[in-house]
């Protein structure tokens, strides 16, 4: 059973599913789901919730992880970076799937058991592989998912 990781961008939900252990992650799938953040706040919540529910029903994860951005500087950014996360937490709770929160600063070399001479991004590509399309944009979702794997 895989874990499912998420990262949010403007108009996009990036996701990656991994199996295995933190020391030996195994790629399962990844993707980008598009939605319009210019919609009313209620529509943003409903659309993102439908996307999360569809992915959780498809992947059937044992855990969900997400990267929470601390970069929101405007009310619009707060809406598209944080409202969907609240919706994800609610969807996970209803589906009885535990969720974990990570920040970019959470992704330390120590967490992943990496030597400091190798970047986390390079290690991610080396251990998990590069999977087109949009792999570089999905990397934060992948790092969140990787961090959620059991040791």
N, C-alpha and C positions, 0 to 999 in steps of 0.2 A: 504494500500500500504506500502510495506516494504522499509527500507533503506538497502544499501548494503555496507559492509566494507571490505577492503583489507589490507593485509600485505604481503610483499615479503620476500622470502628466496632464497637461492641458489637452482635453479632448480624448485622452487615452487611458486605458487601464492595461498595464503591462503585467504579464503573469508567466510563471515558470513552475513546472512540476518536476520534482526530483524524488528519487527513491534512494535506498542505501543508507549509509551512515555518514556522519560529518567527515570522517577520514577517507571515505570512499564513496562520494556521491555518484549517483547514476541518473543520467538525463532521461526524462520521460517525454516531456512536451513543453512547448512555450507558445505564446501568442500575444497579440495586441488586439484589444477590443476598443472600438471607437464609439464615442458618444459626444454630444454637443454640450459644452459647459455653459453656453450662452442661454440655455433654456432656463425656465423658472426653476427656483431652488427645489421645489417639490418634484419637478420632472427629473432633475439631476439625481435626486435620491431614489426615485422609482426606477429610472433606467439603470443606474449603477447597481442597485439591489437585484434587478433581473439578471444582469450580467454575472454578478457574483454567484447567485443561486444556480444559474445554468452551468457555470464552471465547476462549482462544488458538486452538483449532481452528476456531471460528466466525469470528473477526475476521481471523485469519492476519496478525498484526502483524509489522512488520519490527523493531520495538523494543518493549520493555515498560518502563514506569517506575512507580515507586511512591513514595508519601510514607511515610517512616518516622517514626512518632510517638515523641517522647522524653518523653511524659507519663505513662508507665506507673508507677503508684505501688504496686501490689499484685501478688501472684503471678497473680491472675486477669486483671488488665489486661495483664501481660506475656504471658500465654498467648494472649489473643485479639488483641493488637496485634503480637506478634512471631513467634509460631509460624507463623501463615499466611504471613508474609513469607518465612521460611526455606523453606516449602513452595513458594511462588511462584518463588523463585530456583532451586530444584531442578527444577520443572516447566519453567521457561524453558531451563535448561541441557539438559534432555532433548530439548526441542523445537528446540534450536539457535537460540533467539531471545535476543539480548543484552538484559540488564536494567540499569536505572540507578536509583540511589537518590537521593531528595531529602528534605530536611527543610523544614519551614515556613519557616525562615530562608533556605533556598536560593532561595526565590521572590522575588528582588530585582527592582527596577525595571530595573536594568542588564541582568539576564539576559533579560528580555522586551523590552528596547529601549523602555521606557516613560518618559514624563516623570513626575517625582516628584509632580506635581500631581494625577495620576489614580491611584486605588487599583488594585491588581492585580485585585481582584474586579470593579470596574467595567470595566476594560479587558478582562477575560475575557468579561464579558457583551456588551460592545460588539463585540469582534472575533469571538467564537465564537457568541454569541447565548445566550439563556436558553431552555432546553429542558425543559419539564415532562415528567414529574413529578420531584420531588426535586432540582431543579437546584442549589439552594443547598447541599445536603448533598453533592453530587457535585463541588463546585468544587475541592476539594483533589486529587481524582483527575484532574480536568481540568487543573489547574495543573501537576501532575507530567507529564502527557502532553504538554502544550504545551511545557514546559521540555525535553522529550526530542526535540522536532522539530529537524531540522537548520536551521542559520541560513540 
